Amino acid sequence: MQVSRLSLALNEGLVLPDQGTLAVYRPTAGYDLSAAGRDRLRIIQGFYPDHAVFQAMGLAVDVAPSGEYDAALVVLPRSKLEARALIADAARRVGGGVVIVDGQKTDGVDSLLRDVRKRVAIGGSIPKAHGRIFWFQGEAVFDDWLAERAAPPEGFVTVPGVFSADGIDAGSALLAENLPARLPAKVCDLGAGWGFLSREILSRAGVQALDLVEAEHAALDCARQNITDPRARFHWTDALTFEPAGYDAVVTNPPFHTGRKADPSLGRGFISSAARILAPRGELWLVANRHLPYEAAMAESFRDVREVAGTTSFKVLFGGRPLGKARTRR
């Protein structure tokens, strides 16, 4: 769907400069950019799995924008604040060059079009396939969007677009309340986000080393600011393929969405990954939405499985002594 909108726009009035760099903000794996010409592309993507896909394609990929560009394409993320910040950043970096915005209606593309139209003239707008692509000539009239922030939890740094940027997630809070007063020596926070659970882990007796594993580069940057304890180490990578092993405990609040679509297989993948990287007598502490059927996956990966706490919305699951077959699973 996204490919057809970009191709359609290029056939119906969108003009890219003859030469120079086209920055593409936040494209996901599978976003086909062949219509734009690969040699000029600069991919801006801080989510590790997508970053790795574009890098494997031989494209130039950065985790964050830098310098100036001749044109820019913003592929809308779910967060409206992040989307506005990306559009503002693109408009500032291209000078008078073209800024293209492509997104689904469910991600607020029509609302953003209305907001942009109040500030600059729209060069073109094409609705297609439950979404829209529009473009305009970049101008520095969006700088206030760069400064927009949801109020982060007290004592923490967050940025737009990271999970639970405006408050501590209720599931993570429940998990933190039910972690034991003492944890084993070597712990991994799998999917650490901006570091709330990591700070809780480091407050427990017994912890000698904590590895924070997070796929979203911006979230991990926040975690580096929020967690200054020398016992902490930071890993920007995919939790599903993280390689180090021998952990005494894994703590996790796994994601369960791909875009806006619920995808329980993500959580099951986290469970399998946790079992794989744990020591033979290791333990998993996991929180999940009440409706997610993770007990079966836990039973396939751990000898001891039980629910240790719960509400009508969330459950905290414990897994002890990972099974050998789970620890070797990829």
C-alpha positions in Angstrom: 0.0 0.0 0.0 2.7 2.5 0.9 4.7 1.7 -2.2 1.8 2.4 -4.4 1.2 5.8 -2.8 4.8 6.9 -3.3 4.9 5.7 -6.9 1.5 7.3 -7.6 2.7 10.6 -6.1 5.8 10.6 -8.3 3.6 10.0 -11.3 1.1 12.7 -10.4 3.1 15.8 -9.6 5.6 15.1 -6.9 9.1 16.1 -8.1 12.3 15.1 -6.4 15.5 17.0 -6.9 17.7 15.6 -9.7 20.5 15.0 -7.3 21.3 15.1 -3.6 20.2 13.1 -0.6 16.7 12.0 0.1 16.3 11.3 3.9 13.7 8.7 4.7 12.5 8.9 8.3 11.3 5.8 10.1 10.5 3.4 7.3 9.7 -0.1 8.4 11.1 -3.3 6.9 9.2 -4.0 3.7 8.7 -0.3 2.8 9.7 -0.3 -0.9 11.7 2.7 -1.9 12.7 1.6 -5.4 10.7 4.4 -7.0 13.0 6.9 -5.3 16.3 5.4 -6.4 18.5 3.7 -3.9 21.8 5.5 -4.4 20.6 8.8 -3.0 18.8 7.4 0.1 19.7 8.0 3.7 17.5 5.9 5.9 16.8 7.2 9.4 15.7 4.3 11.6 16.6 3.7 15.2 14.5 0.5 15.7 17.2 -2.2 15.5 15.3 -5.0 13.5 14.3 -2.5 10.8 17.7 -0.8 10.9 19.4 -4.1 10.3 17.1 -5.0 7.3 17.9 -1.8 5.5 21.6 -2.1 6.3 21.6 -5.6 5.0 20.2 -4.2 1.7 23.4 -2.1 1.4 21.6 1.2 2.1 23.0 4.0 4.1 21.3 3.9 7.5 21.6 6.2 10.5 19.9 5.9 13.9 19.1 9.6 14.0 19.1 12.5 11.5 22.2 14.7 11.1 23.3 17.5 8.8 21.3 18.7 5.9 19.3 16.9 3.2 18.0 17.9 -0.2 14.6 16.3 0.3 12.9 14.1 3.0 10.2 11.5 3.3 8.6 11.0 6.6 6.9 7.6 7.1 4.5 8.2 10.0 4.9 6.4 13.3 2.1 5.7 15.7 2.9 8.6 18.1 1.5 11.9 17.0 4.1 13.8 19.0 6.9 11.8 17.3 5.3 12.4 13.9 5.2 16.1 14.4 8.8 16.2 15.6 9.9 14.2 12.5 8.1 16.5 10.2 9.6 19.6 11.9 13.1 18.1 11.8 12.7 17.2 8.1 11.4 20.7 7.2 14.3 22.3 9.0 17.0 20.2 7.4 15.9 20.4 3.8 15.7 24.2 3.7 13.3 24.9 0.8 13.4 21.3 -0.4 10.4 19.0 -0.6 9.1 17.2 2.5 6.9 14.2 1.8 4.6 12.6 4.4 3.2 9.1 4.0 1.0 7.3 6.4 -2.1 5.4 7.3 -5.3 7.0 8.4 -5.1 5.1 11.6 -1.8 6.8 12.3 -3.4 10.3 12.0 -2.2 11.3 8.5 -5.4 13.3 7.8 -5.1 15.2 11.0 -1.4 16.0 10.3 -2.3 17.2 6.8 -4.7 19.7 8.4 -2.1 20.8 10.9 0.6 21.3 8.2 -1.8 23.1 5.8 -2.3 25.8 8.5 1.4 26.6 8.2 2.5 26.0 4.6 1.0 25.5 1.2 0.5 21.9 0.3 2.0 20.9 -3.0 -0.1 17.8 -3.5 -2.2 15.2 -1.6 -3.3 11.8 -2.7 -5.5 9.5 -0.6 -5.1 5.8 -1.3 -5.3 2.4 0.4 -6.6 3.6 3.8 -3.8 6.2 3.9 -2.5 9.3 2.3 0.6 10.8 0.9 1.1 14.6 0.8 4.0 17.0 0.3 5.1 20.6 0.7 8.2 22.8 0.4 10.2 22.7 3.6 10.3 25.8 5.7 11.4 26.6 9.3 7.8 27.1 10.5 7.5 23.9 12.6 10.2 24.5 15.3 7.7 24.6 18.1 6.8 21.0 17.2 10.4 20.0 18.0 10.0 21.2 21.5 6.7 19.4 22.2 7.0 16.8 24.9 4.6 14.7 27.0 5.5 15.2 30.7 7.7 12.2 31.6 7.5 10.4 34.9 9.2 12.4 37.7 12.9 11.7 37.9 13.1 10.1 34.4 13.9 11.3 30.9 11.8 10.2 27.9 11.2 11.3 24.3 8.1 11.2 22.0 7.6 7.8 20.4 9.1 5.6 23.1 6.8 3.2 25.0 5.0 4.8 27.9 6.8 8.2 27.4 4.2 10.1 29.5 4.0 7.8 32.5 5.0 4.5 34.1 3.3 1.6 32.4 0.8 0.0 34.8 2.1 -3.5 33.9 5.7 -2.5 34.6 4.6 -0.9 37.9 2.9 -4.2 38.9 6.0 -6.2 38.0 8.2 -3.8 40.0 5.9 -4.2 43.1 6.3 -8.0 42.9 10.0 -8.4 42.3 11.6 -10.1 45.3 13.6 -8.0 47.7 16.7 -9.9 46.7 17.6 -10.9 43.1 20.5 -13.1 41.8 23.8 -11.6 40.8 23.6 -11.4 37.0 20.3 -10.0 35.6 19.0 -9.0 32.1 16.2 -6.5 31.5 14.9 -7.8 28.2 13.2 -4.9 26.3 14.4 -2.4 28.9 12.8 0.7 27.3 13.8 3.9 29.0 14.9 2.1 32.2 12.1 2.1 34.8 12.3 -1.6 35.5 16.1 -1.5 35.4 16.2 1.1 38.2 13.9 -1.1 40.2 16.2 -4.2 39.6 19.2 -2.3 40.7 17.5 -1.3 43.9 17.3 -5.0 44.9 19.9 -6.7 47.1 22.2 -9.2 45.4 22.4 -7.7 41.9 26.0 -7.4 40.8 25.5 -6.8 37.0 22.5 -5.7 34.9 22.3 -5.8 31.1 19.7 -3.6 29.5 18.6 -4.9 26.1 16.5 -2.6 24.0 15.8 -2.4 20.2 14.7 1.3 20.1 17.8 3.4 20.0 16.0 6.5 21.3 14.6 4.6 24.3 18.1 3.2 25.1 19.5 6.7 25.0 17.0 7.7 27.6 17.9 4.7 29.7 21.6 5.8 29.6 20.5 9.1 31.2 18.1 7.5 33.7 20.5 4.7 34.8 23.9 5.9 35.8 24.7 2.9 38.1 28.1 1.4 37.1 26.6 -2.1 37.3 24.5 -1.4 34.2 25.5 -2.2 30.6 23.5 -1.2 27.6 22.8 -3.2 24.4 21.1 -1.9 21.3 19.9 -5.0 19.6 16.9 -7.3 19.0 15.8 -9.1 22.2 14.8 -12.1 20.1 18.4 -12.7 18.8 20.4 -11.4 21.8 23.3 -13.8 22.2 25.0 -13.5 25.6 23.9 -16.3 28.1 24.4 -17.4 31.6 22.0 -14.9 33.3 20.7 -15.8 36.7 17.5 -13.8 36.1 15.6 -12.1 33.3 13.0 -9.4 33.9 10.7 -8.3 31.1 7.6 -6.5 30.1 7.5 -7.7 26.5 5.8 -5.8 23.7 2.8 -7.4 22.0 2.0 -5.1 19.1 3.4 -4.9 15.6 2.3 -1.4 14.6 -1.3 -1.3 15.8 -1.9 -5.0 15.3 -1.8 -7.2 18.4 0.9 -9.9 17.9 1.2 -12.3 20.9 4.1 -14.1 19.1 6.4 -11.2 20.2 5.8 -12.1 23.8 6.3 -15.8 23.1 9.6 -14.9 21.4 10.7 -13.0 24.5 9.9 -16.1 26.7 11.9 -18.3 24.4 14.8 -15.9 24.3 14.8 -15.5 28.1 14.9 -19.3 28.5 17.8 -19.5 26.0 20.0 -16.9 27.7 19.3 -18.0 31.3 21.6 -20.3 33.3 20.2 -23.8 34.1 18.8 -22.6 37.4 17.8 -19.2 36.2 14.5 -17.5 36.7 12.2 -15.3 34.5 9.9 -12.5 35.9 7.4 -11.4 33.3 4.4 -9.2 33.2 1.7 -9.4 30.5 -1.8 -8.2 29.8 -4.3 -10.6 31.4 -5.8 -11.8 28.1 -2.5 -12.9 26.5 -2.1 -16.7 26.5 1.5 -16.9 27.6 1.2 -19.7 30.1 1.5 -22.4 27.5 4.7 -20.8 26.1 6.1 -20.6 29.7 5.3 -24.2 30.3 7.2 -25.2 27.1 10.3 -23.3 28.2 10.4 -23.7 32.0 10.0 -26.5 34.5 8.4 -24.3 37.2 5.7 -21.9 36.1 3.3 -19.9 38.2 1.4 -16.7 38.4 2.7 -14.7 41.4 0.5 -11.6 41.2 -2.3 -10.1 39.1 -5.1 -7.7 38.6 -8.0 -7.7 36.2 -5.7 -6.2 33.6 -2.3 -7.7 34.2 -0.6 -10.8 35.5 3.0 -11.4 36.7 4.4 -14.8 35.7 7.4 -16.6 37.1 9.4 -19.2 35.2 12.1 -21.2 36.9 14.7 -23.7 35.6 14.6 -23.3 31.8 14.2 -26.4 29.8 17.2 -27.4 27.7 15.3 -27.4 24.4 14.2 -23.8 25.1 17.8 -22.7 25.8 19.0 -23.9 22.4 16.1 -22.5 20.4 16.8 -19.7 17.9 
